[in-house]
Amino acid sequence: MIDLAGEGQSLDQAQVTHLHLLKTGRMFAFACEAGAILGKAPKSMRMSLRSYAHDMGLAFQIKDDLLDVESSSAELGKTAGKDIDQDKSTYVKLLGLEQAREQARMLCDQAINHLNCFDGEAEPLREMARFVIERGR
């Protein structure tokens, strides 16, 4: 609802970040934390996974913003350019292409760093974070 209500409005970066966290970050956080809880992981590891999911969710949304601008509808499997047509506030609109791309990369790296406490056991999560920002190349 916040996404739809924001159409035609100029949201700042903090508002766009909040929106993206609600859209994607929380979904990723639930998936990561649920597994950790079921696996009886200590709270410090659950917090690392939550931080990972937070950063990966933002990176995912920024990449989605980039793909909406840089890809065709055929490549996306959905209508390209919808964000511009619907006058949505996006990271690309706020930061420009290059800075949005750099922000996504930084968030991906940060997400991966949150997994250091898991050693090699978290390699699938690291690969997923890399995929998030490399998709659509």
DSSP file (Angstrom, degrees, kcal/mol; ACC not computed):
  #  RESIDUE AA STRUCTURE BP1 BP2  ACC     N-H-->O    O-->H-N    N-H-->O    O-->H-N    TCO  KAPPA ALPHA  PHI   PSI    X-CA   Y-CA   Z-CA
    1    1 A M     >        0   0    0      0, 0.0     4,-2.9     0, 0.0     5,-0.2   0.000 360.0 360.0 360.0 -40.9    0.0    0.0    0.0
    2    2 A I  H  >  +     0   0    0      1,-0.2     4,-1.6     2,-0.2     5,-0.1   0.895 360.0  53.6 -61.5 -38.9    2.9    2.4    0.8
    3    3 A D  H  4 S+     0   0    0      2,-0.2     4,-0.4     1,-0.2    -1,-0.2   0.935 112.5  42.5 -60.9 -48.0    4.3    1.7   -2.6
    4    4 A L  H >4 S+     0   0    0      1,-0.2     3,-1.2     2,-0.2    -2,-0.2   0.896 113.1  52.3 -67.2 -40.6    1.1    2.6   -4.4
    5    5 A A  H 3< S+     0   0    0     -4,-2.9    -1,-0.2     1,-0.2    -2,-0.2   0.776 103.5  60.3 -66.7 -25.3    0.5    5.6   -2.2
    6    6 A G  T >< S+     0   0    0     -4,-1.6     3,-2.1    -5,-0.2    -1,-0.2   0.578  75.5 116.7 -79.8  -9.4    4.0    6.8   -3.0
    7    7 A E  T <  S+     0   0    0     -3,-1.2    81,-0.2    -4,-0.4    80,-0.2  -0.385  84.9  12.8 -62.1 133.0    3.3    7.1   -6.7
    8    8 A G  T 3  S+     0   0    0     79,-2.6     2,-0.3    78,-0.4    -1,-0.3   0.445 108.9 105.6  81.0  -0.2    3.6   10.6   -7.9
    9    9 A Q  S <  S-     0   0    0     -3,-2.1     2,-1.0    78,-0.3    -1,-0.3  -0.793  74.5-121.5-109.4 155.1    5.2   11.7   -4.7
   10   10 A S        -     0   0    0     -2,-0.3     2,-0.3    -3,-0.1    -3,-0.1  -0.801  33.8-172.2 -97.1  96.9    8.8   12.6   -4.1
   11   11 A L        -     0   0    0     -2,-1.0     2,-0.1    -5,-0.2    79,-0.1  -0.650  17.8-129.1 -85.7 145.2   10.0   10.2   -1.4
   12   12 A D     >  -     0   0    0     -2,-0.3     4,-2.4     1,-0.1     5,-0.2  -0.326  32.6 -94.1 -85.5 176.6   13.5   10.7    0.1
   13   13 A Q  H  > S+     0   0    0      1,-0.2     4,-2.7     2,-0.2     5,-0.2   0.867 124.6  53.5 -62.4 -37.9   16.1    8.0    0.4
   14   14 A A  H  > S+     0   0    0      2,-0.2     4,-2.3     1,-0.2    -1,-0.2   0.900 111.1  46.7 -63.9 -39.8   15.1    7.1    4.0
   15   15 A Q  H  > S+     0   0    0      2,-0.2     4,-2.4     1,-0.2    -2,-0.2   0.899 113.1  48.1 -69.4 -40.2   11.4    6.7    2.9
   16   16 A V  H  X S+     0   0    0     -4,-2.4     4,-2.6     2,-0.2    -2,-0.2   0.910 111.8  51.0 -65.6 -41.4   12.4    4.5   -0.1
   17   17 A T  H  X S+     0   0    0     -4,-2.7     4,-2.5    -5,-0.2    -2,-0.2   0.932 110.3  49.0 -60.6 -46.1   14.7    2.4    2.1
   18   18 A H  H  X S+     0   0    0     -4,-2.3     4,-2.0     1,-0.2    -2,-0.2   0.921 111.3  50.1 -59.2 -45.3   11.8    1.9    4.6
   19   19 A L  H  X S+     0   0    0     -4,-2.4     4,-2.0     1,-0.2    -1,-0.2   0.927 111.5  47.7 -59.1 -47.0    9.5    0.9    1.8
   20   20 A H  H  X>S+     0   0    0     -4,-2.6     4,-2.9     1,-0.2     5,-1.5   0.871 108.7  54.3 -65.3 -37.0   12.0   -1.6    0.3
   21   21 A L  I  <>S+     0   0    0     -4,-2.5     5,-2.4     1,-0.2     6,-0.3   0.897 110.9  46.2 -64.0 -38.1   12.6   -3.1    3.8
   22   22 A L  I  <5S+     0   0    0     -4,-2.0    -2,-0.2    -5,-0.2    -1,-0.2   0.862 117.2  44.5 -70.8 -34.7    8.9   -3.7    4.2
   23   23 A K  I  <5S-     0   0    0     -4,-2.0    -2,-0.2    -5,-0.2    -3,-0.2   0.936 138.6  -6.1 -75.4 -47.6    8.6   -5.1    0.7
   24   24 A T  I  X5S+     0   0    0     -4,-2.9     4,-2.5    -5,-0.1     5,-0.3   0.760 121.1  65.3-121.5 -43.6   11.5   -7.4    0.5
   25   25 A G  I  ><S+     0   0    0     -5,-1.5     4,-2.5     1,-0.2    -3,-0.2   0.876 104.8  47.8 -56.7 -42.2   13.8   -7.2    3.5
   26   26 A R  H  ><S+     0   0    0     -5,-2.4     4,-2.5    -6,-0.2    -1,-0.2   0.862 110.1  52.6 -70.0 -34.6   11.3   -8.5    6.0
   27   27 A M  H  > S+     0   0    0     -6,-0.3     4,-2.0     2,-0.2    -2,-0.2   0.942 113.2  43.5 -65.3 -46.2   10.4  -11.4    3.7
   28   28 A F  H  X S+     0   0    0     -4,-2.5     4,-2.5     1,-0.2     5,-0.2   0.904 112.9  53.5 -63.4 -41.1   14.1  -12.4    3.4
   29   29 A A  H  X S+     0   0    0     -4,-2.5     4,-3.2    -5,-0.3     5,-0.3   0.909 107.5  50.6 -62.6 -42.1   14.6  -11.8    7.2
   30   30 A F  H  X S+     0   0    0     -4,-2.5     4,-2.9     1,-0.2     5,-0.3   0.947 111.0  48.1 -60.3 -47.6   11.7  -14.1    8.0
   31   31 A A  H  X S+     0   0    0     -4,-2.0     4,-1.4     1,-0.2    -2,-0.2   0.917 116.6  42.9 -60.3 -43.9   13.1  -16.9    5.8
   32   32 A C  H  X S+     0   0    0     -4,-2.5     4,-1.7     1,-0.2    -2,-0.2   0.935 118.0  43.8 -68.8 -46.3   16.6  -16.6    7.3
   33   33 A E  H  X S+     0   0    0     -4,-3.2     4,-2.9    -5,-0.2     5,-0.2   0.866 108.0  57.8 -71.1 -35.4   15.5  -16.2   10.9
   34   34 A A  H  X S+     0   0    0     -4,-2.9     4,-2.7    -5,-0.3     5,-0.2   0.930 108.5  46.9 -60.8 -44.3   12.9  -19.0   10.8
   35   35 A G  H  X S+     0   0    0     -4,-1.4     4,-1.9    -5,-0.3    -1,-0.2   0.898 112.9  49.6 -62.6 -40.3   15.6  -21.5    9.7
   36   36 A A  H  <>S+     0   0    0     -4,-1.7     5,-3.0     2,-0.2    -2,-0.2   0.894 111.7  48.1 -66.8 -40.1   17.9  -20.2   12.4
   37   37 A I  H ><5S+     0   0    0     -4,-2.9     3,-1.6     3,-0.2    -2,-0.2   0.938 112.5  47.9 -65.6 -46.7   15.3  -20.5   15.1
   38   38 A L  H 3<5S+     0   0    0     -4,-2.7    -1,-0.2     1,-0.3    -2,-0.2   0.844 112.1  50.5 -63.0 -32.1   14.3  -24.0   14.0
   39   39 A G  T 3<5S-     0   0    0     -4,-1.9    -1,-0.3    -5,-0.2    -2,-0.2   0.379 113.4-122.1 -85.0   4.0   18.0  -24.9   13.9
   40   40 A K  T < 5 +     0   0    0     -3,-1.6    -3,-0.2     1,-0.2    -2,-0.1   0.850  46.5 175.5  57.9  38.5   18.3  -23.5   17.5
   41   41 A A      < -     0   0    0     -5,-3.0    -1,-0.2    -6,-0.1     5,-0.1  -0.445  36.4 -99.8 -70.3 146.3   21.0  -21.0   16.4
   42   42 A P    >>  -     0   0    0      0, 0.0     4,-2.0     0, 0.0     3,-0.7  -0.245  34.0-105.8 -64.4 158.9   22.2  -18.6   19.1
   43   43 A K  H 3> S+     0   0    0      1,-0.3     4,-2.6     2,-0.2     5,-0.2   0.845 118.6  59.5 -56.2 -37.9   20.8  -15.1   19.1
   44   44 A S  H 3> S+     0   0    0      1,-0.2     4,-1.7     2,-0.2    -1,-0.3   0.886 107.8  45.8 -61.7 -37.9   24.0  -13.6   17.8
   45   45 A M  H <> S+     0   0    0     -3,-0.7     4,-2.2     2,-0.2    -1,-0.2   0.875 110.7  52.7 -72.1 -37.3   23.8  -15.8   14.7
   46   46 A R  H  X S+     0   0    0     -4,-2.0     4,-2.2     1,-0.2    -2,-0.2   0.904 109.3  50.1 -63.2 -39.6   20.1  -15.0   14.2
   47   47 A M  H  X S+     0   0    0     -4,-2.6     4,-2.5     2,-0.2    -2,-0.2   0.881 108.4  52.6 -66.5 -37.4   21.0  -11.3   14.4
   48   48 A S  H  X S+     0   0    0     -4,-1.7     4,-2.3     1,-0.2    -1,-0.2   0.905 110.5  47.9 -62.9 -40.4   23.7  -11.8   11.8
   49   49 A L  H  X S+     0   0    0     -4,-2.2     4,-2.7     2,-0.2    -2,-0.2   0.879 110.0  51.8 -68.0 -37.7   21.2  -13.5    9.5
   50   50 A R  H  X S+     0   0    0     -4,-2.2     4,-2.4     2,-0.2    -2,-0.2   0.924 111.2  47.4 -64.0 -43.1   18.7  -10.6   10.0
   51   51 A S  H  X S+     0   0    0     -4,-2.5     4,-2.3     2,-0.2     5,-0.2   0.906 111.3  51.6 -63.8 -41.6   21.4   -8.1    9.1
   52   52 A Y  H  X S+     0   0    0     -4,-2.3     4,-2.8     1,-0.2     5,-0.2   0.945 111.6  46.6 -56.5 -50.1   22.3  -10.2    6.0
   53   53 A A  H  X S+     0   0    0     -4,-2.7     4,-2.7     1,-0.2    -2,-0.2   0.880 109.6  54.4 -64.1 -38.9   18.6  -10.3    5.0
   54   54 A H  H  X S+     0   0    0     -4,-2.4     4,-1.8     2,-0.2    -1,-0.2   0.953 114.4  39.6 -57.9 -52.2   18.2   -6.5    5.5
   55   55 A D  H  X S+     0   0    0     -4,-2.3     4,-2.4     1,-0.2    -2,-0.2   0.884 116.4  49.8 -69.3 -38.7   21.1   -5.6    3.3
   56   56 A M  H  X S+     0   0    0     -4,-2.8     4,-2.7    -5,-0.2    -1,-0.2   0.892 108.3  54.0 -68.0 -37.5   20.3   -8.3    0.7
   57   57 A G  H  X S+     0   0    0     -4,-2.7     4,-2.0    -5,-0.2    -2,-0.2   0.908 110.9  45.6 -61.7 -42.2   16.7   -7.1    0.5
   58   58 A L  H  X S+     0   0    0     -4,-1.8     4,-2.6     2,-0.2     5,-0.2   0.920 112.5  50.5 -66.6 -43.1   17.8   -3.6   -0.2
   59   59 A A  H  X S+     0   0    0     -4,-2.4     4,-2.6     1,-0.2    -2,-0.2   0.909 109.4  52.8 -60.1 -41.1   20.3   -4.7   -2.8
   60   60 A F  H  X S+     0   0    0     -4,-2.7     4,-2.2     1,-0.2    -1,-0.2   0.932 111.1  45.4 -58.7 -47.8   17.5   -6.8   -4.4
   61   61 A Q  H  X S+     0   0    0     -4,-2.0     4,-2.3     2,-0.2    -2,-0.2   0.883 111.8  50.9 -67.7 -38.5   15.2   -3.8   -4.6
   62   62 A I  H  X S+     0   0    0     -4,-2.6     4,-2.4     2,-0.2    -1,-0.2   0.931 111.1  48.9 -64.0 -43.6   17.9   -1.5   -6.0
   63   63 A K  H  X S+     0   0    0     -4,-2.6     4,-3.0     1,-0.2    -2,-0.2   0.893 108.9  53.7 -62.0 -38.6   18.8   -4.1   -8.6
   64   64 A D  H  X S+     0   0    0     -4,-2.2     4,-2.1     2,-0.2    -1,-0.2   0.906 108.1  49.9 -61.1 -41.4   15.1   -4.3   -9.5
   65   65 A D  H  X S+     0   0    0     -4,-2.3     4,-1.0     2,-0.2    -2,-0.2   0.913 112.3  47.9 -61.4 -42.9   15.1   -0.5   -9.9
   66   66 A L  H >X S+     0   0    0     -4,-2.4     4,-2.7     1,-0.2     3,-0.6   0.923 110.7  50.2 -64.5 -45.0   18.1   -0.8  -12.2
   67   67 A L  H 3X S+     0   0    0     -4,-3.0     4,-2.1     1,-0.2    -1,-0.2   0.870 103.9  59.7 -62.6 -36.3   16.6   -3.6  -14.2
   68   68 A D  H 3< S+     0   0    0     -4,-2.1    13,-1.5    -5,-0.2    -1,-0.2   0.831 115.6  34.8 -60.7 -31.6   13.4   -1.6  -14.7
   69   69 A V  H << S+     0   0    0     -4,-1.0    -2,-0.2    -3,-0.6    -1,-0.2   0.832 125.4  37.9 -88.8 -37.6   15.4    1.1  -16.4
   70   70 A E  H  < S+     0   0    0     -4,-2.7     2,-0.2    -5,-0.1    -3,-0.2   0.559 105.0  67.9 -98.7  -9.8   18.1   -0.9  -18.2
   71   71 A S  S  < S-     0   0    0     -4,-2.1     2,-0.2    -5,-0.2    10,-0.1  -0.684  73.6-117.9-113.1 163.4   16.2   -4.0  -19.5
   72   72 A S     >  -     0   0    0     -2,-0.2     4,-2.2     1,-0.1     6,-0.2  -0.518  31.8-109.7 -89.9 164.6   13.5   -4.7  -22.0
   73   73 A S  H  >>S+     0   0    0      1,-0.2     4,-2.5     2,-0.2     5,-0.7   0.877 120.3  54.5 -60.4 -37.9   10.1   -6.2  -21.1
   74   74 A A  H  45S+     0   0    0      1,-0.2    -1,-0.2     2,-0.2     5,-0.0   0.904 109.8  46.3 -63.7 -41.5   11.2   -9.4  -22.8
   75   75 A E  H  45S+     0   0    0      1,-0.2    -2,-0.2     2,-0.1    -1,-0.2   0.881 118.3  42.2 -67.8 -37.9   14.3   -9.7  -20.7
   76   76 A L  H  <5S-     0   0    0     -4,-2.2    -2,-0.2     2,-0.3    -1,-0.2   0.809  96.6-133.7 -79.3 -31.0   12.4   -8.9  -17.5
   77   77 A G  T  <5S+     0   0    0     -4,-2.5     2,-0.3     1,-0.4    -3,-0.2   0.610  84.6  64.1  79.3  11.9    9.3  -11.0  -18.1
   78   78 A K  S   <S-     0   0    0     -5,-0.7     2,-0.4    -6,-0.2    -1,-0.4  -0.929 106.6 -62.7-153.1 171.6    7.3   -7.9  -17.0
   79   79 A T    >   -     0   0    0     -2,-0.3     3,-0.8    -3,-0.1     2,-0.1  -0.454  51.3-143.0 -67.7 118.9    6.7   -4.4  -18.3
   80   80 A A  T 3  S+     0   0    0     -2,-0.4   -11,-0.1     1,-0.2    -7,-0.1  -0.479  80.4  30.5 -76.3 151.9   10.0   -2.5  -18.3
   81   81 A G  T 3> S+     0   0    0    -13,-1.5     4,-2.3    -2,-0.1    -1,-0.2   0.559  74.7 130.1  79.8   8.4    9.9    1.2  -17.4
   82   82 A K  H <>  +     0   0    0     -3,-0.8     4,-2.6     1,-0.2     5,-0.1   0.866  67.3  58.5 -63.3 -36.0    6.9    0.9  -15.1
   83   83 A D  H  4>S+     0   0    0      1,-0.2     5,-2.9     2,-0.2    -1,-0.2   0.916 110.6  41.8 -61.9 -42.3    8.6    2.8  -12.3
   84   84 A I  H >45S+     0   0    0      3,-0.2     3,-1.4     1,-0.2    -1,-0.2   0.931 114.4  51.3 -68.7 -45.4    9.0    5.8  -14.5
   85   85 A D  H 3<5S+     0   0    0     -4,-2.3    -2,-0.2     1,-0.3    -1,-0.2   0.854 114.8  43.1 -59.9 -35.6    5.6    5.5  -16.0
   86   86 A Q  T 3<5S-     0   0    0     -4,-2.6   -78,-0.4    -5,-0.2    -1,-0.3   0.338 110.7-123.6 -93.8   7.2    4.0    5.3  -12.5
   87   87 A D  T < 5 +     0   0    0     -3,-1.4   -79,-2.6   -80,-0.2   -78,-0.3   0.911  48.0 172.9  51.7  51.2    6.3    8.1  -11.2
   88   88 A K      < -     0   0    0     -5,-2.9     2,-0.6   -81,-0.2    -1,-0.2  -0.616  37.3-118.1 -88.1 147.4    7.7    6.0   -8.4
   89   89 A S        +     0   0    0     -2,-0.3     2,-0.3   -83,-0.2   -77,-0.1  -0.770  47.5 166.9 -81.8 122.5   10.5    7.1   -6.2
   90   90 A T     >  -     0   0    0     -2,-0.6     4,-2.4   -79,-0.1     5,-0.2  -0.846  52.0-107.1-131.7 166.8   13.4    4.7   -6.7
   91   91 A Y  H  >>S+     0   0    0     -2,-0.3     4,-3.3     2,-0.2     5,-0.6   0.873 121.4  54.0 -62.2 -36.5   17.1    4.5   -5.9
   92   92 A V  H  >5S+     0   0    0      2,-0.2     4,-2.1     1,-0.2    -1,-0.2   0.926 110.3  45.9 -64.0 -43.9   17.8    5.1   -9.6
   93   93 A K  H  45S+     0   0    0      1,-0.2    -2,-0.2     2,-0.2    -1,-0.2   0.888 120.3  40.3 -65.0 -39.2   15.7    8.3   -9.6
   94   94 A L  H  <5S+     0   0    0     -4,-2.4    -2,-0.2     1,-0.1    -1,-0.2   0.882 133.3  17.8 -76.9 -40.0   17.3    9.4   -6.3
   95   95 A L  H  <5S-     0   0    0     -4,-3.3     4,-0.4    -5,-0.2    -3,-0.2   0.649 101.0-118.6-110.1 -19.9   20.9    8.5   -6.9
   96   96 A G     X< -     0   0    0     -4,-2.1     4,-2.2    -5,-0.6     5,-0.2  -0.134  41.0 -70.7  89.3 163.8   21.3    8.0  -10.7
   97   97 A L  H  > S+     0   0    0      1,-0.2     4,-2.5     2,-0.2     5,-0.2   0.930 128.1  44.1 -59.5 -52.2   22.4    4.7  -12.4
   98   98 A E  H  > S+     0   0    0      1,-0.2     4,-2.3     2,-0.2    -1,-0.2   0.917 116.1  45.0 -65.7 -44.6   26.0    4.6  -11.3
   99   99 A Q  H  > S+     0   0    0     -4,-0.4     4,-2.3     2,-0.2    -1,-0.2   0.872 113.5  51.0 -69.0 -35.2   25.5    5.5   -7.7
  100  100 A A  H  X S+     0   0    0     -4,-2.2     4,-2.3     2,-0.2    -2,-0.2   0.914 110.4  50.1 -64.6 -42.3   22.5    3.1   -7.4
  101  101 A R  H  X S+     0   0    0     -4,-2.5     4,-2.0    -5,-0.2    -2,-0.2   0.913 112.0  47.5 -61.2 -43.5   24.7    0.3   -8.9
  102  102 A E  H  X S+     0   0    0     -4,-2.3     4,-2.6     2,-0.2    -1,-0.2   0.879 109.7  53.3 -65.9 -38.9   27.4    1.1   -6.4
  103  103 A Q  H  X S+     0   0    0     -4,-2.3     4,-2.4     2,-0.2    -2,-0.2   0.910 108.9  49.3 -63.2 -42.3   25.0    1.1   -3.5
  104  104 A A  H  X S+     0   0    0     -4,-2.3     4,-2.2     2,-0.2    -2,-0.2   0.913 111.8  48.6 -63.0 -42.7   23.7   -2.3   -4.5
  105  105 A R  H  X S+     0   0    0     -4,-2.0     4,-2.5     2,-0.2    -2,-0.2   0.918 111.3  49.7 -63.5 -44.3   27.2   -3.7   -4.7
  106  106 A M  H  X S+     0   0    0     -4,-2.6     4,-2.5     1,-0.2    -2,-0.2   0.912 111.3  49.0 -61.7 -43.3   28.1   -2.2   -1.3
  107  107 A L  H  X S+     0   0    0     -4,-2.4     4,-2.7     2,-0.2    -1,-0.2   0.879 110.1  51.8 -64.7 -37.8   25.0   -3.7    0.3
  108  108 A C  H  X S+     0   0    0     -4,-2.2     4,-2.4     2,-0.2    -2,-0.2   0.939 111.7  46.2 -62.4 -47.7   25.8   -7.1   -1.3
  109  109 A D  H  X S+     0   0    0     -4,-2.5     4,-2.1     1,-0.2    -2,-0.2   0.906 113.4  49.4 -61.4 -42.0   29.3   -7.0    0.1
  110  110 A Q  H  X S+     0   0    0     -4,-2.5     4,-1.4     2,-0.2    -1,-0.2   0.906 109.4  51.9 -64.3 -42.4   28.0   -5.9    3.5
  111  111 A A  H  < S+     0   0    0     -4,-2.7     3,-0.5     1,-0.2     4,-0.4   0.933 109.8  49.3 -58.9 -46.4   25.4   -8.7    3.5
  112  112 A I  H >< S+     0   0    0     -4,-2.4     3,-1.5     1,-0.2    -1,-0.2   0.886 106.5  56.3 -61.9 -39.4   28.1  -11.2    2.8
  113  113 A N  H >< S+     0   0    0     -4,-2.1     3,-1.6     1,-0.3    -1,-0.2   0.808  95.9  65.3 -63.8 -29.2   30.2   -9.8    5.6
  114  114 A H  T 3< S+     0   0    0     -4,-1.4     3,-0.4    -3,-0.5    -1,-0.3   0.696  96.0  60.1 -64.0 -17.0   27.4  -10.4    8.1
  115  115 A L  T X   +     0   0    0     -3,-1.5     3,-2.2    -4,-0.4     4,-0.3   0.372  69.7 105.0 -93.7   5.1   27.8  -14.2    7.4
  116  116 A N  G X  S+     0   0    0     -3,-1.6     3,-1.4     1,-0.3    -1,-0.2   0.813  71.9  63.4 -57.1 -31.7   31.5  -14.3    8.6
  117  117 A C  G 3  S+     0   0    0     -3,-0.4    -1,-0.3     1,-0.3    -2,-0.1   0.622  98.3  57.3 -69.9 -10.4   30.4  -16.1   11.8
  118  118 A F  G X  S-     0   0    0     -3,-2.2     3,-1.7     1,-0.3    -1,-0.3   0.442  86.8-161.7 -99.0  -1.0   29.2  -19.0    9.8
  119  119 A D  G X   -     0   0    0     -3,-1.4     3,-0.8    -4,-0.3    -1,-0.3  -0.274  68.2 -19.0  52.8-136.1   32.4  -19.8    8.0
  120  120 A G  G >  S+     0   0    0      1,-0.2     3,-1.6     2,-0.1    -1,-0.3   0.609 121.9  83.8 -77.2 -12.4   31.8  -22.0    4.9
  121  121 A E  G <  S+     0   0    0     -3,-1.7    -1,-0.2     1,-0.3    -2,-0.2   0.733  88.5  53.1 -64.6 -21.5   28.4  -23.2    6.0
  122  122 A A  G X> S+     0   0    0     -3,-0.8     4,-2.0    -4,-0.2     3,-0.8   0.215  70.2 115.2 -99.4  14.5   26.8  -20.0    4.7
  123  123 A E  H <> S+     0   0    0     -3,-1.6     4,-2.7     1,-0.3     5,-0.2   0.874  73.3  56.3 -56.3 -39.9   28.2  -20.3    1.1
  124  124 A P  H 3> S+     0   0    0      0, 0.0     4,-2.0     0, 0.0    -1,-0.3   0.883 108.2  48.9 -59.6 -34.9   24.7  -20.8   -0.4
  125  125 A L  H <> S+     0   0    0     -3,-0.8     4,-2.1     2,-0.2    -2,-0.2   0.879 110.1  50.8 -70.5 -37.2   23.6  -17.5    1.2
  126  126 A R  H  X S+     0   0    0     -4,-2.0     4,-2.2     2,-0.2    -1,-0.2   0.923 110.4  49.5 -63.3 -43.6   26.7  -15.7   -0.1
  127  127 A E  H  X S+     0   0    0     -4,-2.7     4,-2.5     1,-0.2    -2,-0.2   0.888 108.7  53.1 -62.6 -38.9   26.0  -17.0   -3.6
  128  128 A M  H  X S+     0   0    0     -4,-2.0     4,-2.2    -5,-0.2    -1,-0.2   0.911 107.7  50.7 -64.0 -41.4   22.4  -15.9   -3.3
  129  129 A A  H  X S+     0   0    0     -4,-2.1     4,-1.1     1,-0.2    -2,-0.2   0.915 111.5  47.9 -62.2 -42.3   23.5  -12.3   -2.4
  130  130 A R  H  X S+     0   0    0     -4,-2.2     4,-1.4     1,-0.2     3,-0.4   0.913 110.5  52.2 -64.0 -41.7   25.9  -12.3   -5.4
  131  131 A F  H  X S+     0   0    0     -4,-2.5     4,-1.9     1,-0.2     3,-0.2   0.895 100.1  63.9 -59.8 -40.6   23.1  -13.5   -7.7
  132  132 A V  H  < S+     0   0    0     -4,-2.2    -1,-0.2     1,-0.2    -2,-0.2   0.883 113.2  31.7 -53.4 -43.2   20.8  -10.8   -6.5
  133  133 A I  H  < S+     0   0    0     -4,-1.1    -1,-0.2    -3,-0.4    -2,-0.2   0.624 119.1  52.7 -95.4 -10.6   22.9   -8.1   -7.9
  134  134 A E  H >< S+     0   0    0     -4,-1.4     3,-1.2    -3,-0.2    -2,-0.2   0.588  82.0 113.4 -95.5 -11.4   24.3  -10.0  -10.9
  135  135 A R  T 3< S+     0   0    0     -4,-1.9   -68,-0.0     1,-0.2    -3,-0.0  -0.243  72.9  27.6 -62.7 148.0   21.0  -11.1  -12.3
  136  136 A G  T 3         0   0    0      1,-0.1    -1,-0.2   -61,-0.1    -2,-0.0   0.554 360.0 360.0  80.8   8.0   19.9   -9.6  -15.6
  137  137 A R    <         0   0    0     -3,-1.2    -2,-0.1     0, 0.0    -1,-0.1   0.505 360.0 360.0 -72.9 360.0   23.5   -9.1  -16.9
